[in-house]
Amino acid sequence: MSAFGIRILTRILIPYTFGIFFIYLGGTGILKKEKIVSNIAYVLFGLLFSAGAIIHLLFVADVSMYS
């Protein structure tokens, strides 16, 4: 894989994927009404990861940064 692909993978795709996973994990736990506080924490961390990746992609990143 090229350096461009690895940088995109580590800075955008991995945090976004983990964010969606944590949102799903916390959301299913909240719907089952088990360990509400920890599941809310999972959802918040997931939103933080996903929002961070999107904000990085929209406002911080440019093509020269990854090449």
Backbone atoms as SQL, in Angstrom:
CREATE TABLE atoms (id INTEGER PRIMARY KEY, chain TEXT, resi INTEGER, resn TEXT, atom TEXT, x REAL, y REAL, z REAL);
INSERT INTO atoms VALUES
  (1, 'A', 1, 'MET', 'N', 0.853, -1.174, 0.000),
  (2, 'A', 1, 'MET', 'CA', 0.000, 0.000, 0.000),
  (3, 'A', 1, 'MET', 'C', 0.894, 1.232, 0.000),
  (4, 'A', 2, 'SER', 'N', 0.484, 2.245, -0.679),
  (5, 'A', 2, 'SER', 'CA', 1.273, 3.473, -0.773),
  (6, 'A', 2, 'SER', 'C', 1.213, 4.255, 0.538),
  (7, 'A', 3, 'ALA', 'N', 2.116, 5.187, 0.669),
  (8, 'A', 3, 'ALA', 'CA', 2.134, 6.036, 1.861),
  (9, 'A', 3, 'ALA', 'C', 0.855, 6.861, 1.942),
  (10, 'A', 4, 'PHE', 'N', 0.333, 7.266, 0.779),
  (11, 'A', 4, 'PHE', 'CA', -0.925, 8.016, 0.745),
  (12, 'A', 4, 'PHE', 'C', -2.059, 7.201, 1.362),
  (13, 'A', 5, 'GLY', 'N', -2.165, 5.926, 0.968),
  (14, 'A', 5, 'GLY', 'CA', -3.226, 5.069, 1.489),
  (15, 'A', 5, 'GLY', 'C', -3.090, 4.804, 2.968),
  (16, 'A', 6, 'ILE', 'N', -1.881, 4.613, 3.444),
  (17, 'A', 6, 'ILE', 'CA', -1.664, 4.349, 4.866),
  (18, 'A', 6, 'ILE', 'C', -2.018, 5.580, 5.699),
  (19, 'A', 7, 'ARG', 'N', -1.656, 6.754, 5.205),
  (20, 'A', 7, 'ARG', 'CA', -1.987, 7.973, 5.960),
  (21, 'A', 7, 'ARG', 'C', -3.488, 8.211, 6.016),
  (22, 'A', 8, 'ILE', 'N', -4.165, 8.006, 4.917),
  (23, 'A', 8, 'ILE', 'CA', -5.630, 8.136, 4.918),
  (24, 'A', 8, 'ILE', 'C', -6.240, 7.112, 5.869),
  (25, 'A', 9, 'LEU', 'N', -5.725, 5.889, 5.825),
  (26, 'A', 9, 'LEU', 'CA', -6.244, 4.813, 6.666),
  (27, 'A', 9, 'LEU', 'C', -6.098, 5.152, 8.135),
  (28, 'A', 10, 'THR', 'N', -4.922, 5.624, 8.546),
  (29, 'A', 10, 'THR', 'CA', -4.686, 5.867, 9.967),
  (30, 'A', 10, 'THR', 'C', -5.346, 7.130, 10.485),
  (31, 'A', 11, 'ARG', 'N', -5.498, 8.141, 9.635),
  (32, 'A', 11, 'ARG', 'CA', -6.035, 9.410, 10.130),
  (33, 'A', 11, 'ARG', 'C', -7.531, 9.585, 9.921),
  (34, 'A', 12, 'ILE', 'N', -8.104, 8.850, 8.990),
  (35, 'A', 12, 'ILE', 'CA', -9.527, 9.043, 8.686),
  (36, 'A', 12, 'ILE', 'C', -10.331, 7.764, 8.916),
  (37, 'A', 13, 'LEU', 'N', -9.986, 6.706, 8.216),
  (38, 'A', 13, 'LEU', 'CA', -10.843, 5.520, 8.200),
  (39, 'A', 13, 'LEU', 'C', -10.878, 4.764, 9.523),
  (40, 'A', 14, 'ILE', 'N', -9.743, 4.596, 10.175),
  (41, 'A', 14, 'ILE', 'CA', -9.739, 3.841, 11.430),
  (42, 'A', 14, 'ILE', 'C', -10.534, 4.565, 12.525),
  (43, 'A', 15, 'PRO', 'N', -10.308, 5.862, 12.782),
  (44, 'A', 15, 'PRO', 'CA', -11.132, 6.523, 13.801),
  (45, 'A', 15, 'PRO', 'C', -12.619, 6.529, 13.455),
  (46, 'A', 16, 'TYR', 'N', -12.941, 6.735, 12.178),
  (47, 'A', 16, 'TYR', 'CA', -14.344, 6.755, 11.773),
  (48, 'A', 16, 'TYR', 'C', -14.992, 5.380, 11.978),
  (49, 'A', 17, 'THR', 'N', -14.272, 4.322, 11.620),
  (50, 'A', 17, 'THR', 'CA', -14.797, 2.970, 11.787),
  (51, 'A', 17, 'THR', 'C', -14.990, 2.620, 13.259),
  (52, 'A', 18, 'PHE', 'N', -13.996, 2.932, 14.093),
  (53, 'A', 18, 'PHE', 'CA', -14.149, 2.672, 15.523),
  (54, 'A', 18, 'PHE', 'C', -15.272, 3.514, 16.112),
  (55, 'A', 19, 'GLY', 'N', -15.442, 4.737, 15.624),
  (56, 'A', 19, 'GLY', 'CA', -16.537, 5.572, 16.107),
  (57, 'A', 19, 'GLY', 'C', -17.892, 4.960, 15.813),
  (58, 'A', 20, 'ILE', 'N', -18.073, 4.470, 14.598),
  (59, 'A', 20, 'ILE', 'CA', -19.335, 3.823, 14.250),
  (60, 'A', 20, 'ILE', 'C', -19.541, 2.547, 15.071),
  (61, 'A', 21, 'PHE', 'N', -18.461, 1.793, 15.302),
  (62, 'A', 21, 'PHE', 'CA', -18.568, 0.570, 16.107),
  (63, 'A', 21, 'PHE', 'C', -18.980, 0.907, 17.532),
  (64, 'A', 22, 'PHE', 'N', -18.361, 1.929, 18.145),
  (65, 'A', 22, 'PHE', 'CA', -18.713, 2.292, 19.512),
  (66, 'A', 22, 'PHE', 'C', -20.137, 2.835, 19.606),
  (67, 'A', 23, 'ILE', 'N', -20.572, 3.589, 18.604),
  (68, 'A', 23, 'ILE', 'CA', -21.959, 4.069, 18.601),
  (69, 'A', 23, 'ILE', 'C', -22.922, 2.891, 18.542),
  (70, 'A', 24, 'TYR', 'N', -22.629, 1.913, 17.685),
  (71, 'A', 24, 'TYR', 'CA', -23.475, 0.730, 17.581),
  (72, 'A', 24, 'TYR', 'C', -23.484, -0.049, 18.889),
  (73, 'A', 25, 'LEU', 'N', -22.294, -0.258, 19.462),
  (74, 'A', 25, 'LEU', 'CA', -22.181, -1.025, 20.706),
  (75, 'A', 25, 'LEU', 'C', -22.953, -0.355, 21.837),
  (76, 'A', 26, 'GLY', 'N', -22.783, 0.943, 21.977),
  (77, 'A', 26, 'GLY', 'CA', -23.499, 1.674, 23.026),
  (78, 'A', 26, 'GLY', 'C', -24.990, 1.753, 22.766),
  (79, 'A', 27, 'GLY', 'N', -25.371, 1.933, 21.513),
  (80, 'A', 27, 'GLY', 'CA', -26.796, 2.030, 21.180),
  (81, 'A', 27, 'GLY', 'C', -27.553, 0.748, 21.448),
  (82, 'A', 28, 'THR', 'N', -26.952, -0.388, 21.104),
  (83, 'A', 28, 'THR', 'CA', -27.629, -1.656, 21.381),
  (84, 'A', 28, 'THR', 'C', -27.728, -1.916, 22.879),
  (85, 'A', 29, 'GLY', 'N', -26.708, -1.509, 23.624),
  (86, 'A', 29, 'GLY', 'CA', -26.769, -1.670, 25.079),
  (87, 'A', 29, 'GLY', 'C', -27.813, -0.776, 25.711),
  (88, 'A', 30, 'ILE', 'N', -27.958, 0.431, 25.186),
  (89, 'A', 30, 'ILE', 'CA', -28.980, 1.340, 25.716),
  (90, 'A', 30, 'ILE', 'C', -30.369, 0.786, 25.428),
  (91, 'A', 31, 'LEU', 'N', -30.561, 0.231, 24.240),
  (92, 'A', 31, 'LEU', 'CA', -31.875, -0.331, 23.909),
  (93, 'A', 31, 'LEU', 'C', -32.217, -1.539, 24.773),
  (94, 'A', 32, 'LYS', 'N', -31.203, -2.303, 25.183),
  (95, 'A', 32, 'LYS', 'CA', -31.426, -3.448, 26.069),
  (96, 'A', 32, 'LYS', 'C', -31.526, -3.036, 27.530),
  (97, 'A', 33, 'LYS', 'N', -31.231, -1.765, 27.815),
  (98, 'A', 33, 'LYS', 'CA', -31.268, -1.192, 29.164),
  (99, 'A', 33, 'LYS', 'C', -30.315, -1.913, 30.115),
  (100, 'A', 34, 'GLU', 'N', -29.094, -2.149, 29.630),
  (101, 'A', 34, 'GLU', 'CA', -28.048, -2.751, 30.446),
  (102, 'A', 34, 'GLU', 'C', -26.912, -1.755, 30.585),
  (103, 'A', 35, 'LYS', 'N', -26.408, -1.569, 31.802),
  (104, 'A', 35, 'LYS', 'CA', -25.249, -0.706, 32.056),
  (105, 'A', 35, 'LYS', 'C', -25.367, 0.624, 31.320),
  (106, 'A', 36, 'ILE', 'N', -26.353, 1.385, 31.655),
  (107, 'A', 36, 'ILE', 'CA', -26.700, 2.604, 30.935),
  (108, 'A', 36, 'ILE', 'C', -25.535, 3.594, 30.899),
  (109, 'A', 37, 'VAL', 'N', -24.845, 3.790, 32.011),
  (110, 'A', 37, 'VAL', 'CA', -23.778, 4.790, 32.069),
  (111, 'A', 37, 'VAL', 'C', -22.631, 4.422, 31.135),
  (112, 'A', 38, 'SER', 'N', -22.208, 3.168, 31.153),
  (113, 'A', 38, 'SER', 'CA', -21.099, 2.770, 30.280),
  (114, 'A', 38, 'SER', 'C', -21.512, 2.803, 28.810),
  (115, 'A', 39, 'ASN', 'N', -22.750, 2.475, 28.511),
  (116, 'A', 39, 'ASN', 'CA', -23.205, 2.523, 27.128),
  (117, 'A', 39, 'ASN', 'C', -23.316, 3.958, 26.614),
  (118, 'A', 40, 'ILE', 'N', -23.698, 4.872, 27.484),
  (119, 'A', 40, 'ILE', 'CA', -23.709, 6.285, 27.094),
  (120, 'A', 40, 'ILE', 'C', -22.285, 6.753, 26.834),
  (121, 'A', 41, 'ALA', 'N', -21.334, 6.284, 27.640),
  (122, 'A', 41, 'ALA', 'CA', -19.923, 6.625, 27.412),
  (123, 'A', 41, 'ALA', 'C', -19.449, 6.086, 26.065),
  (124, 'A', 42, 'TYR', 'N', -19.859, 4.851, 25.716),
  (125, 'A', 42, 'TYR', 'CA', -19.506, 4.296, 24.405),
  (126, 'A', 42, 'TYR', 'C', -20.047, 5.158, 23.265),
  (127, 'A', 43, 'VAL', 'N', -21.278, 5.591, 23.396),
  (128, 'A', 43, 'VAL', 'CA', -21.883, 6.426, 22.353),
  (129, 'A', 43, 'VAL', 'C', -21.149, 7.760, 22.245),
  (130, 'A', 44, 'LEU', 'N', -20.812, 8.369, 23.378),
  (131, 'A', 44, 'LEU', 'CA', -20.101, 9.650, 23.347),
  (132, 'A', 44, 'LEU', 'C', -18.709, 9.510, 22.753),
  (133, 'A', 45, 'PHE', 'N', -17.985, 8.446, 23.122),
  (134, 'A', 45, 'PHE', 'CA', -16.661, 8.220, 22.538),
  (135, 'A', 45, 'PHE', 'C', -16.778, 7.943, 21.043),
  (136, 'A', 46, 'GLY', 'N', -17.787, 7.212, 20.641),
  (137, 'A', 46, 'GLY', 'CA', -18.005, 6.950, 19.230),
  (138, 'A', 46, 'GLY', 'C', -18.289, 8.221, 18.455),
  (139, 'A', 47, 'LEU', 'N', -19.114, 9.086, 19.022),
  (140, 'A', 47, 'LEU', 'CA', -19.393, 10.366, 18.371),
  (141, 'A', 47, 'LEU', 'C', -18.143, 11.234, 18.302),
  (142, 'A', 48, 'LEU', 'N', -17.333, 11.184, 19.349),
  (143, 'A', 48, 'LEU', 'CA', -16.090, 11.948, 19.355),
  (144, 'A', 48, 'LEU', 'C', -15.144, 11.466, 18.268),
  (145, 'A', 49, 'PHE', 'N', -14.962, 10.146, 18.142),
  (146, 'A', 49, 'PHE', 'CA', -14.086, 9.603, 17.104),
  (147, 'A', 49, 'PHE', 'C', -14.600, 9.941, 15.708),
  (148, 'A', 50, 'SER', 'N', -15.872, 9.725, 15.481),
  (149, 'A', 50, 'SER', 'CA', -16.439, 9.987, 14.154),
  (150, 'A', 50, 'SER', 'C', -16.396, 11.472, 13.804),
  (151, 'A', 51, 'ALA', 'N', -16.771, 12.308, 14.745),
  (152, 'A', 51, 'ALA', 'CA', -16.757, 13.749, 14.486),
  (153, 'A', 51, 'ALA', 'C', -15.331, 14.242, 14.278),
  (154, 'A', 52, 'GLY', 'N', -14.388, 13.708, 15.034),
  (155, 'A', 52, 'GLY', 'CA', -12.993, 14.099, 14.859),
  (156, 'A', 52, 'GLY', 'C', -12.466, 13.739, 13.482),
  (157, 'A', 53, 'ALA', 'N', -12.811, 12.554, 13.000),
  (158, 'A', 53, 'ALA', 'CA', -12.368, 12.141, 11.669),
  (159, 'A', 53, 'ALA', 'C', -13.005, 13.007, 10.585),
  (160, 'A', 54, 'ILE', 'N', -14.270, 13.319, 10.736),
  (161, 'A', 54, 'ILE', 'CA', -14.955, 14.142, 9.738),
  (162, 'A', 54, 'ILE', 'C', -14.421, 15.575, 9.763),
  (163, 'A', 55, 'ILE', 'N', -14.209, 16.132, 10.945),
  (164, 'A', 55, 'ILE', 'CA', -13.678, 17.492, 11.045),
  (165, 'A', 55, 'ILE', 'C', -12.265, 17.549, 10.464),
  (166, 'A', 56, 'HIS', 'N', -11.464, 16.527, 10.743),
  (167, 'A', 56, 'HIS', 'CA', -10.119, 16.475, 10.174),
  (168, 'A', 56, 'HIS', 'C', -10.188, 16.448, 8.649),
  (169, 'A', 57, 'LEU', 'N', -11.066, 15.642, 8.128),
  (170, 'A', 57, 'LEU', 'CA', -11.186, 15.523, 6.685),
  (171, 'A', 57, 'LEU', 'C', -11.681, 16.818, 6.040),
  (172, 'A', 58, 'LEU', 'N', -12.618, 17.498, 6.674),
  (173, 'A', 58, 'LEU', 'CA', -13.206, 18.694, 6.087),
  (174, 'A', 58, 'LEU', 'C', -12.354, 19.946, 6.250),
  (175, 'A', 59, 'PHE', 'N', -11.756, 20.121, 7.419),
  (176, 'A', 59, 'PHE', 'CA', -11.136, 21.411, 7.717),
  (177, 'A', 59, 'PHE', 'C', -9.617, 21.384, 7.830),
  (178, 'A', 60, 'VAL', 'N', -9.023, 20.248, 8.130),
  (179, 'A', 60, 'VAL', 'CA', -7.591, 20.206, 8.379),
  (180, 'A', 60, 'VAL', 'C', -6.833, 19.637, 7.190),
  (181, 'A', 61, 'ALA', 'N', -7.343, 18.565, 6.635),
  (182, 'A', 61, 'ALA', 'CA', -6.598, 17.819, 5.617),
  (183, 'A', 61, 'ALA', 'C', -6.599, 18.521, 4.270),
  (184, 'A', 62, 'ASP', 'N', -5.491, 18.391, 3.582),
  (185, 'A', 62, 'ASP', 'CA', -5.400, 18.748, 2.177),
  (186, 'A', 62, 'ASP', 'C', -4.531, 17.688, 1.499),
  (187, 'A', 63, 'VAL', 'N', -4.535, 17.673, 0.200),
  (188, 'A', 63, 'VAL', 'CA', -3.871, 16.596, -0.539),
  (189, 'A', 63, 'VAL', 'C', -2.371, 16.586, -0.267),
  (190, 'A', 64, 'SER', 'N', -1.751, 17.731, -0.154),
  (191, 'A', 64, 'SER', 'CA', -0.308, 17.772, 0.085),
  (192, 'A', 64, 'SER', 'C', 0.061, 17.195, 1.443),
  (193, 'A', 65, 'MET', 'N', -0.866, 17.179, 2.360),
  (194, 'A', 65, 'MET', 'CA', -0.605, 16.607, 3.676),
  (195, 'A', 65, 'MET', 'C', -0.396, 15.104, 3.610),
  (196, 'A', 66, 'TYR', 'N', -1.067, 14.437, 2.692),
  (197, 'A', 66, 'TYR', 'CA', -1.004, 12.988, 2.606),
  (198, 'A', 66, 'TYR', 'C', -0.013, 12.477, 1.559),
  (199, 'A', 67, 'SER', 'N', 0.470, 13.344, 0.699),
  (200, 'A', 67, 'SER', 'CA', 1.379, 12.858, -0.353),
  (201, 'A', 67, 'SER', 'C', 2.825, 13.186, -0.052);
